[in-house]
Amino acid sequence: MAPLLDICHALDPVAFARERLDFQPDPNQALVLASRSKQVILNCTRQWGKSTLTAAQAVFTAWHEPESLILVMSPTERQSGELVRKAAAFLSRLGVKRRGDGGNKISLLLPNRSRIVGLPGNEAGDRGFSGVRLLLVDEASRVDEDLYLAMLPVLAVSGGDIWLISTPFGRRGFFYRAWIEGGPGWQRVKVPATECPRIRPENLARGPHRHGRPLVPTGVSLRIRRQR
């Protein structure tokens, strides 16, 4: 990799995703990747590619910031592991073989000593980290609120970024409050099923999701509110 091109990729997450990770974000995903907001909420339909987009962001940060720590918090260990697995697949495209950090069951160690660590979703396993560069909260609307609150002091000390990623799950919990009451410091991204290019129109016509809930409220266009 030519040094100049590597510098260009460090400054352009979208180009890095396309040219190094072989991930082709759609226009809405590209807007999120290009954002420099420190606090992001993704309130999106299923099948929009939230986990893939988030894994790409994790790898971009870990690859370009040596010795950085990226944490993945989910309701369960299995869900954390799935996002870390996607990050590992992206790293393989960079020529990095999968390797754990030696201390955490769900983890990736990069050659520059950066780490991507998946948390097990319980208080005992989610504590004890410091210097967090990026906290990714997957399926945030379903994550235990006490666990989430326990992680916030880590970010307060490190000044790291946070992404809350989820589908809607009622008018309750920290995800809902951050969306409604979080203030202008949050970049809010809302994508309904009607805006997702991966969902076929004939499937939308069926109405509710197969589990009995709407994918997301329809009739709402993508809205991205940038940090002021």
Buried (B, 14 or more C-beta within 10 A) or exposed (E): EEEEEEEEBBEBBBBBBBEBBEBEBBEBBBBBBEBEBBBBBBBBBBBBBBBBBBBBBBBBBBBBBEEBBBBBBBBBBEBBBBBBBBBBBBBEEBEBEBEBBEEBBBBBBBEEEBBBBBBBBEEEBBEEBEEBBBBBBBBBBBBBEEBBEEBEEBBEEBEBBBBBBBBBBEEEBBBBEBBEEBEEEBBBBBBBBBBBEEBEEEEBEEEEBEEEEEBBEEEEEBEBEEEE
